[in-house]
Protein backbone atom coordinates (compact mmCIF):
# COMPACT_ATOMS: atom_id res chain seq x y z
CA UNK A 1 0.00 0.00 0.00
CA UNK A 2 2.46 2.70 1.19
CA UNK A 3 5.57 0.90 0.01
CA UNK A 4 8.03 3.23 -1.56
CA UNK A 5 10.59 5.85 -0.85
CA UNK A 6 8.28 8.75 -1.58
CA UNK A 7 5.85 8.12 1.31
CA UNK A 8 6.09 10.11 4.51
CA UNK A 9 7.03 8.42 7.75
CA UNK A 10 3.52 9.02 9.10
CA UNK A 11 2.00 7.37 6.02
CA UNK A 12 4.26 4.33 6.42
CA UNK A 13 3.37 4.03 10.10
CA UNK A 14 -0.35 4.34 9.35
CA UNK A 15 -0.08 1.69 6.63
CA UNK A 16 1.77 -0.62 9.02
CA UNK A 17 -1.33 -0.79 11.22
CA UNK A 18 -3.01 -3.01 8.64
CA UNK A 19 0.12 -4.45 7.00
CA UNK A 20 3.06 -4.87 9.39
CA UNK A 21 5.53 -5.18 6.51
CA UNK A 22 4.98 -1.51 5.66
CA UNK A 23 7.04 -0.64 8.72
CA UNK A 24 10.05 -1.92 6.75
CA UNK A 25 10.09 1.37 4.82
CA UNK A 26 11.13 3.08 8.06
CA UNK A 27 13.78 0.49 8.77
CA UNK A 28 15.26 1.05 5.33
CA UNK A 29 15.11 4.80 5.84
CA UNK A 30 16.66 5.05 9.32
CA UNK A 31 18.52 1.88 10.34
CA UNK A 32 21.93 2.90 9.01
CA UNK A 33 21.68 6.36 10.55
CA UNK A 34 20.64 4.98 13.93
CA UNK A 35 23.35 2.31 13.78
CA UNK A 36 26.11 4.88 13.12
CA UNK A 37 24.95 6.90 16.09
CA UNK A 38 24.63 3.86 18.37
CA UNK A 39 28.02 2.55 17.25
CA UNK A 40 29.66 5.76 18.42
CA UNK A 41 27.77 5.74 21.71
CA UNK A 42 28.01 2.10 22.80
CA UNK A 43 30.49 0.50 20.39
CA UNK A 44 30.18 -2.32 17.91
CA UNK A 45 29.39 -4.91 20.58
CA UNK A 46 26.02 -3.37 21.44
CA UNK A 47 25.11 -1.13 18.48
CA UNK A 48 23.21 -3.77 16.51
CA UNK A 49 21.26 -4.86 19.58
CA UNK A 50 20.37 -1.29 20.53
CA UNK A 51 19.11 -0.54 17.02
CA UNK A 52 17.16 -3.79 16.85
CA UNK A 53 15.58 -3.04 20.23
CA UNK A 54 14.78 0.48 19.00
CA UNK A 55 12.89 -0.79 15.98
CA UNK A 56 11.12 -3.44 18.03
CA UNK A 57 9.99 -0.82 20.56
CA UNK A 58 8.94 1.56 17.75
CA UNK A 59 6.98 -1.21 16.04
CA UNK A 60 5.20 -2.08 19.26
CA UNK A 61 4.37 1.59 19.93
CA UNK A 62 3.40 2.50 16.37
CA UNK A 63 -0.29 2.69 17.22
CA UNK A 64 0.42 5.56 19.64
CA UNK A 65 2.49 7.52 17.11
CA UNK A 66 1.07 10.99 16.38
CA UNK A 67 0.33 10.73 12.66
CA UNK A 68 0.25 14.52 12.33
CA UNK A 69 4.03 14.38 12.71
CA UNK A 70 5.24 13.62 9.19
CA UNK A 71 8.90 13.05 10.15
CA UNK A 72 9.53 10.16 12.57
CA UNK A 73 13.30 10.63 12.79
CA UNK A 74 13.16 12.43 16.17
CA UNK A 75 10.82 9.72 17.46
CA UNK A 76 13.32 7.00 16.48
CA UNK A 77 16.24 8.90 18.01
CA UNK A 78 14.20 9.35 21.19
CA UNK A 79 13.60 5.62 21.45
CA UNK A 80 17.25 4.93 20.63
CA UNK A 81 18.39 7.37 23.31
CA UNK A 82 16.23 5.59 25.88
CA UNK A 83 17.60 2.21 24.77
CA UNK A 84 21.14 3.54 25.18
CA UNK A 85 20.23 4.91 28.62
CA UNK A 86 19.27 1.39 29.64
CA UNK A 87 22.83 0.41 28.82
CA UNK A 88 24.44 3.47 30.42
CA UNK A 89 27.05 1.42 32.27
CA UNK A 90 28.26 -0.12 28.99
CA UNK A 91 28.48 3.31 27.39
CA UNK A 92 30.44 4.76 30.32
CA UNK A 93 32.80 1.77 30.32
CA UNK A 94 33.46 2.44 26.63
CA UNK A 95 34.32 6.08 27.40
CA UNK A 96 36.70 4.93 30.18
CA UNK A 97 38.49 2.55 27.82
CA UNK A 98 38.80 5.21 25.13
CA UNK A 99 40.04 7.65 27.76
CA UNK A 100 42.80 5.30 28.88
CA UNK A 101 43.81 4.45 25.32
CA UNK A 102 44.61 8.08 24.54
CA UNK A 103 48.33 7.98 24.06
CA UNK A 104 48.68 4.36 23.04
CA UNK A 105 46.85 4.90 19.74
CA UNK A 106 48.93 7.88 18.62
CA UNK A 107 51.94 6.84 16.61
CA UNK A 108 54.55 8.93 14.88
CA UNK A 109 53.20 9.48 11.41
CA UNK A 110 54.62 10.08 8.00
CA UNK A 111 55.87 13.56 7.14
CA UNK A 112 52.82 14.23 4.97
CA UNK A 113 50.34 13.49 7.79
CA UNK A 114 48.29 16.53 8.62
CA UNK A 115 49.25 17.93 12.03
CA UNK A 116 45.65 18.67 12.89
CA UNK A 117 44.68 15.06 12.37
CA UNK A 118 47.41 13.83 14.71
CA UNK A 119 46.43 16.37 17.34
CA UNK A 120 42.77 15.35 17.05
CA UNK A 121 43.74 11.72 17.59
CA UNK A 122 45.89 12.67 20.57
CA UNK A 123 42.90 14.34 22.20
CA UNK A 124 40.64 11.33 21.72
CA UNK A 125 41.36 10.02 25.22
CA UNK A 126 40.77 13.29 27.06
CA UNK A 127 37.69 13.88 24.91
CA UNK A 128 36.28 10.45 25.73
CA UNK A 129 36.93 11.06 29.41
CA UNK A 130 35.26 14.48 29.23
CA UNK A 131 32.24 12.95 27.47
CA UNK A 132 32.02 10.30 30.16
CA UNK A 133 31.98 12.97 32.86
CA UNK A 134 29.12 14.93 31.29
CA UNK A 135 25.70 14.42 32.79
CA UNK A 136 23.63 11.98 30.72
CA UNK A 137 21.27 14.79 29.66
CA UNK A 138 24.11 17.05 28.50
CA UNK A 139 25.83 14.15 26.71
CA UNK A 140 22.61 13.13 24.96
CA UNK A 141 22.03 16.65 23.63
CA UNK A 142 25.62 17.12 22.51
CA UNK A 143 25.85 13.78 20.74
CA UNK A 144 22.44 14.03 19.09
CA UNK A 145 23.58 17.32 17.56
CA UNK A 146 27.16 16.26 16.76
CA UNK A 147 26.73 12.62 15.77
CA UNK A 148 23.01 12.32 15.11
CA UNK A 149 23.04 15.48 13.00
CA UNK A 150 19.75 16.58 14.52
CA UNK A 151 18.68 20.21 14.66
CA UNK A 152 17.96 21.87 18.01
CA UNK A 153 14.25 21.49 17.29
CA UNK A 154 14.66 17.79 16.51
CA UNK A 155 16.68 17.25 19.71
CA UNK A 156 13.97 18.99 21.72
CA UNK A 157 11.39 16.74 20.07
CA UNK A 158 13.55 13.65 20.53
CA UNK A 159 14.16 14.18 24.24
CA UNK A 160 10.78 15.84 24.88
CA UNK A 161 12.39 18.94 26.36
CA UNK A 162 12.15 22.64 25.57
CA UNK A 163 14.43 24.14 22.93
CA UNK A 164 15.87 26.49 25.56
CA UNK A 165 16.90 23.43 27.56
CA UNK A 166 18.60 22.02 24.45
CA UNK A 167 20.54 25.26 24.01
CA UNK A 168 21.61 25.48 27.65
CA UNK A 169 22.65 21.81 27.82
CA UNK A 170 24.58 22.12 24.58
CA UNK A 171 26.31 25.30 25.73
CA UNK A 172 27.25 23.69 29.07
CA UNK A 173 28.51 20.51 27.39
CA UNK A 174 30.63 22.42 24.87
CA UNK A 175 32.09 24.61 27.64
CA UNK A 176 33.04 21.54 29.70
CA UNK A 177 34.60 19.80 26.69
CA UNK A 178 36.63 22.88 25.76
CA UNK A 179 37.89 23.16 29.34
CA UNK A 180 38.81 19.46 29.40
CA UNK A 181 40.81 19.95 26.20
CA UNK A 182 42.68 22.93 27.59
CA UNK A 183 40.50 25.52 25.83
CA UNK A 184 41.81 24.43 22.44
CA UNK A 185 40.12 23.10 19.34
CA UNK A 186 42.09 20.05 18.12
CA UNK A 187 40.72 20.46 14.60
CA UNK A 188 41.87 24.09 14.31
CA UNK A 189 45.14 24.04 12.35
CA UNK A 190 46.18 27.46 13.71
CA UNK A 191 46.13 26.01 17.23
CA UNK A 192 48.45 23.17 16.14
CA UNK A 193 51.14 25.47 14.78
CA UNK A 194 51.69 27.23 18.13
C-alpha positions, 0 to 999 in steps of 0.5 A: 500500500504505502511501500516506496521511498516517496511516502512520509514516515507518518503514512508508512506508520499508518499503513503498518497498522493493517500491514506490518511489513509496511514498517520496513520502509522506516527500517530502510530509511533510518537503520543505518543512521541509527546504527552509526549513532549507536556505534559511536555511543556504545560500540560495535558490541552493542550497536546492533542490539540497541538498534534492533531493540529500538525498531522493536519498541517503535513497532510495538508503539506505532499505534500511539504515534502521532500521525500529524508528525510527518517526520519520525526521525526524532521519534526514532532517536528518542527511542534509541536514546532511551535504549542507550540509557538502559545500557548506560554502564556499557556506554560509560565503560566504553568512554573509560576505555577510550580515555585510557587508550589516549596515548597508546593509539597515537603513533609517529606518522609520515611527514605528509600526515596533517598535524591537525589530524594527529592532534585530534587523535591525541585528544581522543582520550581526554575527549572520551573522558570528558564525554564520560563525565558529562551528565547523561542529559548534556551528553545526549544533547551534545551527541544528538547534535554532533553525531546524530546530525539533529537540529535543536528542534529535533533534539527537543522533540527527541528528548521531549524537552524545551528548545531552551533546555537544548541550548543550555545543555549544549552550551554547558557541554561544549564549555566543559569539553573545551575546558577538558581539552585545555580551551583548544580546538584540536581540529583548528590548524592554527592552534596546532602550529603554536 
